């Protein structure tokens, strides 16, 4: 898509987030989420959840709370599954 200059949207980047998670790469997933705002895309909960879960499942609490902070910065608030993962 980048080579053909096709603009990415939230659904496209969320798919990349899910692919990164399937490869066990939480950092790559979160990097994709962080690219949304500069591209003019308002992130929603859908792409944050997998990155948050990956860090929580790996015991990387610092990164998990980094995701939570970025969510709050963008006006995205966790729901029950995300709160459960953080606890």
N, CA and C atoms as an extended XYZ file, in Angstrom:
261
Properties=species:S:1:pos:R:3:atomname:S:1:resname:S:1:resid:I:1 pbc="F F F"
N         0.822       -1.187        0.000 N   UNK     1
C         0.000        0.000        0.000 CA  UNK     1
C         0.868        1.253        0.000 C   UNK     1
N         1.955        1.210        0.767 N   UNK     2
C         2.840        2.372        0.815 CA  UNK     2
C         3.505        2.599       -0.540 C   UNK     2
N         3.934        1.524       -1.179 N   UNK     3
C         4.585        1.660       -2.481 CA  UNK     3
C         3.645        2.232       -3.527 C   UNK     3
N         2.383        1.882       -3.446 N   UNK     4
C         1.388        2.357       -4.405 CA  UNK     4
C         0.713        3.652       -3.950 C   UNK     4
N         1.176        4.160       -2.799 N   UNK     5
C         0.635        5.410       -2.234 CA  UNK     5
C        -0.871        5.338       -1.960 C   UNK     5
N        -1.291        4.165       -1.509 N   UNK     6
C        -2.681        3.987       -1.098 CA  UNK     6
C        -2.763        4.412        0.372 C   UNK     6
N        -3.637        5.364        0.692 N   UNK     7
C        -3.708        5.824        2.084 CA  UNK     7
C        -4.195        4.720        3.017 C   UNK     7
N        -3.541        4.643        4.154 N   UNK     8
C        -3.937        3.668        5.165 CA  UNK     8
C        -5.091        4.240        5.972 C   UNK     8
N        -5.973        3.371        6.425 N   UNK     9
C        -7.055        3.792        7.306 CA  UNK     9
C        -6.958        2.994        8.607 C   UNK     9
N        -7.868        3.248        9.519 N   UNK    10
C        -7.823        2.595       10.831 CA  UNK    10
C        -7.926        1.082       10.698 C   UNK    10
N        -8.781        0.600        9.818 N   UNK    11
C        -8.960       -0.845        9.653 CA  UNK    11
C        -7.689       -1.507        9.124 C   UNK    11
N        -7.018       -0.853        8.198 N   UNK    12
C        -5.781       -1.397        7.636 CA  UNK    12
C        -4.709       -1.498        8.710 C   UNK    12
N        -4.525       -0.414        9.460 N   UNK    13
C        -3.496       -0.433       10.499 CA  UNK    13
C        -3.848       -1.402       11.619 C   UNK    13
N        -5.127       -1.551       11.925 N   UNK    14
C        -5.532       -2.526       12.933 CA  UNK    14
C        -5.207       -3.947       12.464 C   UNK    14
N        -5.350       -4.205       11.178 N   UNK    15
C        -4.974       -5.519       10.630 CA  UNK    15
C        -3.479       -5.766       10.787 C   UNK    15
N        -2.681       -4.737       10.566 N   UNK    16
C        -1.228       -4.867       10.748 CA  UNK    16
C        -0.919       -5.107       12.224 C   UNK    16
N        -1.639       -4.425       13.112 N   UNK    17
C        -1.468       -4.644       14.558 CA  UNK    17
C        -1.730       -6.108       14.883 C   UNK    17
N        -2.805       -6.652       14.351 N   UNK    18
C        -3.154       -8.056       14.641 CA  UNK    18
C        -2.131       -9.028       14.055 C   UNK    18
N        -1.579       -8.698       12.895 N   UNK    19
C        -0.525       -9.545       12.322 CA  UNK    19
C         0.709       -9.521       13.209 C   UNK    19
N         1.064       -8.342       13.699 N   UNK    20
C         2.227       -8.234       14.587 CA  UNK    20
C         2.009       -9.052       15.852 C   UNK    20
N         0.802       -8.993       16.394 N   UNK    21
C         0.489       -9.771       17.597 CA  UNK    21
C         0.575      -11.266       17.306 C   UNK    21
N         0.109      -11.679       16.132 N   UNK    22
C         0.173      -13.107       15.791 CA  UNK    22
C         1.604      -13.594       15.681 C   UNK    22
N         2.527      -12.673       15.413 N   UNK    23
C         3.949      -13.017       15.360 CA  UNK    23
C         4.617      -12.834       16.719 C   UNK    23
N         3.819      -12.424       17.717 N   UNK    24
C         4.354      -12.242       19.060 CA  UNK    24
C         5.130      -10.953       19.235 C   UNK    24
N         4.863       -9.956       18.388 N   UNK    25
C         5.625       -8.717       18.422 CA  UNK    25
C         4.757       -7.550       18.908 C   UNK    25
N         4.669       -7.412       20.222 N   UNK    26
C         3.883       -6.342       20.822 CA  UNK    26
C         4.430       -4.965       20.505 C   UNK    26
N         5.760       -4.852       20.419 N   UNK    27
C         6.375       -3.563       20.110 CA  UNK    27
C         5.962       -3.077       18.722 C   UNK    27
N         5.981       -3.957       17.758 N   UNK    28
C         5.582       -3.593       16.401 CA  UNK    28
C         4.096       -3.201       16.379 C   UNK    28
N         3.287       -3.937       17.118 N   UNK    29
C         1.858       -3.636       17.178 CA  UNK    29
C         1.633       -2.231       17.734 C   UNK    29
N         2.313       -1.908       18.815 N   UNK    30
C         2.139       -0.595       19.428 CA  UNK    30
C         2.696        0.507       18.522 C   UNK    30
N         3.767        0.223       17.800 N   UNK    31
C         4.309        1.199       16.848 CA  UNK    31
C         3.283        1.526       15.763 C   UNK    31
N         2.541        0.522       15.322 N   UNK    32
C         1.498        0.763       14.315 CA  UNK    32
C         0.405        1.673       14.879 C   UNK    32
N         0.039        1.444       16.131 N   UNK    33
C        -0.986        2.274       16.769 CA  UNK    33
C        -0.483        3.715       16.866 C   UNK    33
N         0.791        3.881       17.245 N   UNK    34
C         1.349        5.222       17.392 CA  UNK    34
C         1.435        5.966       16.062 C   UNK    34
N         1.422        5.260       14.947 N   UNK    35
C         1.475        5.902       13.633 CA  UNK    35
C         0.127        6.473       13.206 C   UNK    35
N        -0.940        6.081       13.858 N   UNK    36
C        -2.275        6.496       13.425 CA  UNK    36
C        -2.477        8.006       13.520 C   UNK    36
N        -2.198        8.595       14.664 N   UNK    37
C        -2.456       10.014       14.870 CA  UNK    37
C        -1.696       10.881       13.850 C   UNK    37
N        -0.399       10.640       13.619 N   UNK    38
C         0.307       11.436       12.611 CA  UNK    38
C        -0.264       11.276       11.196 C   UNK    38
N        -0.946       10.157       10.940 N   UNK    39
C        -1.575        9.945        9.640 CA  UNK    39
C        -2.978       10.560        9.572 C   UNK    39
N        -3.378       11.226       10.646 N   UNK    40
C        -4.691       11.852       10.670 CA  UNK    40
C        -5.818       10.904       11.034 C   UNK    40
N        -5.473        9.756       11.596 N   UNK    41
C        -6.467        8.751       11.987 CA  UNK    41
C        -6.637        8.824       13.497 C   UNK    41
N        -7.865        8.997       13.936 N   UNK    42
C        -8.125        8.988       15.372 CA  UNK    42
C        -8.234        7.550       15.834 C   UNK    42
N        -7.257        7.106       16.631 N   UNK    43
C        -7.294        5.715       17.091 CA  UNK    43
C        -8.508        5.463       17.976 C   UNK    43
N        -9.031        4.260       17.868 N   UNK    44
C       -10.117        3.813       18.725 CA  UNK    44
C        -9.594        2.652       19.567 C   UNK    44
N       -10.427        2.050       20.348 N   UNK    45
C        -9.984        0.978       21.244 CA  UNK    45
C        -9.488       -0.259       20.494 C   UNK    45
N       -10.071       -0.541       19.347 N   UNK    46
C        -9.787       -1.790       18.620 CA  UNK    46
C        -8.295       -2.053       18.390 C   UNK    46
N        -7.471       -1.109       17.959 N   UNK    47
C        -6.052       -1.424       17.780 CA  UNK    47
C        -5.252       -1.432       19.080 C   UNK    47
N        -5.721       -0.714       20.089 N   UNK    48
C        -4.980       -0.675       21.353 CA  UNK    48
C        -5.072       -1.997       22.112 C   UNK    48
N        -6.243       -2.630       22.073 N   UNK    49
C        -6.476       -3.847       22.854 CA  UNK    49
C        -5.448       -4.943       22.644 C   UNK    49
N        -5.147       -5.315       21.392 N   UNK    50
C        -4.167       -6.388       21.187 CA  UNK    50
C        -2.766       -6.045       21.712 C   UNK    50
N        -2.334       -4.808       21.507 N   UNK    51
C        -1.008       -4.415       21.995 CA  UNK    51
C        -0.983       -4.460       23.518 C   UNK    51
N        -2.024       -3.945       24.139 N   UNK    52
C        -2.113       -3.963       25.595 CA  UNK    52
C        -2.103       -5.392       26.119 C   UNK    52
N        -2.890       -6.260       25.512 N   UNK    53
C        -2.946       -7.661       25.940 CA  UNK    53
C        -1.603       -8.361       25.776 C   UNK    53
N        -0.923       -8.078       24.670 N   UNK    54
C         0.382       -8.716       24.437 CA  UNK    54
C         1.365       -8.357       25.541 C   UNK    54
N         1.430       -7.078       25.892 N   UNK    55
C         2.360       -6.670       26.944 CA  UNK    55
C         1.951       -7.232       28.301 C   UNK    55
N         0.653       -7.254       28.593 N   UNK    56
C         0.182       -7.817       29.857 CA  UNK    56
C         0.484       -9.308       29.940 C   UNK    56
N         0.230      -10.028       28.852 N   UNK    57
C         0.464      -11.476       28.839 CA  UNK    57
C         1.941      -11.822       28.968 C   UNK    57
N         2.817      -10.925       28.509 N   UNK    58
C         4.263      -11.157       28.609 CA  UNK    58
C         4.837      -10.630       29.912 C   UNK    58
N         3.977      -10.025       30.742 N   UNK    59
C         4.445       -9.504       32.022 CA  UNK    59
C         5.201       -8.197       31.909 C   UNK    59
N         5.093       -7.524       30.779 N   UNK    60
C         5.796       -6.258       30.576 CA  UNK    60
C         4.872       -5.118       31.008 C   UNK    60
N         4.800       -4.930       32.309 N   UNK    61
C         3.868       -3.977       32.906 CA  UNK    61
C         4.175       -2.540       32.481 C   UNK    61
N         5.440       -2.193       32.402 N   UNK    62
C         5.813       -0.832       32.016 CA  UNK    62
C         5.270       -0.481       30.628 C   UNK    62
N         5.430       -1.392       29.680 N   UNK    63
C         4.927       -1.150       28.330 CA  UNK    63
C         3.403       -1.167       28.298 C   UNK    63
N         2.792       -2.049       29.084 N   UNK    64
C         1.327       -2.112       29.138 CA  UNK    64
C         0.755       -0.784       29.620 C   UNK    64
N         1.346       -0.219       30.665 N   UNK    65
C         0.854        1.056       31.164 CA  UNK    65
C         1.225        2.200       30.228 C   UNK    65
N         2.273        2.021       29.415 N   UNK    66
C         2.577        2.991       28.363 CA  UNK    66
C         1.470        3.029       27.322 C   UNK    66
N         0.938        1.859       26.986 N   UNK    67
C        -0.186        1.780       26.051 CA  UNK    67
C        -1.398        2.476       26.667 C   UNK    67
N        -1.649        2.195       27.940 N   UNK    68
C        -2.789        2.808       28.621 CA  UNK    68
C        -2.675        4.333       28.615 C   UNK    68
N        -1.488        4.846       28.874 N   UNK    69
C        -1.280        6.300       28.880 CA  UNK    69
C        -1.530        6.905       27.503 C   UNK    69
N        -1.060        6.221       26.458 N   UNK    70
C        -1.277        6.701       25.091 CA  UNK    70
C        -2.768        6.677       24.764 C   UNK    70
N        -3.465        5.657       25.252 N   UNK    71
C        -4.912        5.592       25.050 CA  UNK    71
C        -5.578        6.827       25.645 C   UNK    71
N        -5.224        7.135       26.884 N   UNK    72
C        -5.831        8.281       27.567 CA  UNK    72
C        -5.517        9.585       26.841 C   UNK    72
N        -4.294        9.717       26.326 N   UNK    73
C        -3.908       10.916       25.571 CA  UNK    73
C        -4.824       11.143       24.378 C   UNK    73
N        -5.278       10.053       23.778 N   UNK    74
C        -6.108       10.150       22.581 CA  UNK    74
C        -7.601       10.016       22.887 C   UNK    74
N        -7.949       10.073       24.171 N   UNK    75
C        -9.359       10.018       24.542 CA  UNK    75
C        -9.985        8.648       24.376 C   UNK    75
N        -9.159        7.609       24.435 N   UNK    76
C        -9.637        6.229       24.315 CA  UNK    76
C        -9.554        5.613       25.707 C   UNK    76
N       -10.648        5.041       26.159 N   UNK    77
C       -10.684        4.503       27.515 CA  UNK    77
C       -10.908        2.996       27.484 C   UNK    77
N       -10.173        2.277       28.343 N   UNK    78
C       -10.286        0.822       28.363 CA  UNK    78
C       -11.656        0.364       28.834 C   UNK    78
N       -12.049       -0.762       28.313 N   UNK    79
C       -13.291       -1.402       28.758 CA  UNK    79
C       -12.898       -2.574       29.641 C   UNK    79
N       -13.854       -3.368       30.005 N   UNK    80
C       -13.614       -4.441       30.970 CA  UNK    80
C       -12.464       -5.378       30.593 C   UNK    80
N       -12.360       -5.885       29.343 N   UNK    81
C       -11.245       -6.800       29.036 CA  UNK    81
C        -9.870       -6.153       29.202 C   UNK    81
N        -9.756       -4.879       28.831 N   UNK    82
C        -8.473       -4.191       28.939 CA  UNK    82
C        -8.135       -3.922       30.406 C   UNK    82
N        -9.147       -3.542       31.174 N   UNK    83
C        -8.924       -3.320       32.614 CA  UNK    83
C        -8.529       -4.620       33.299 C   UNK    83
N        -9.185       -5.700       32.907 N   UNK    84
C        -8.862       -7.015       33.476 CA  UNK    84
C        -7.415       -7.387       33.167 C   UNK    84
N        -6.988       -7.148       31.949 N   UNK    85
C        -5.604       -7.456       31.560 CA  UNK    85
C        -4.622       -6.630       32.393 C   UNK    85
N        -4.936       -5.356       32.595 N   UNK    86
C        -4.047       -4.493       33.381 CA  UNK    86
C        -3.960       -4.935       34.835 C   UNK    86
N        -5.075       -5.435       35.373 N   UNK    87
C        -5.061       -5.896       36.769 CA  UNK    87
C        -4.277       -7.184       36.894 C   UNK    87
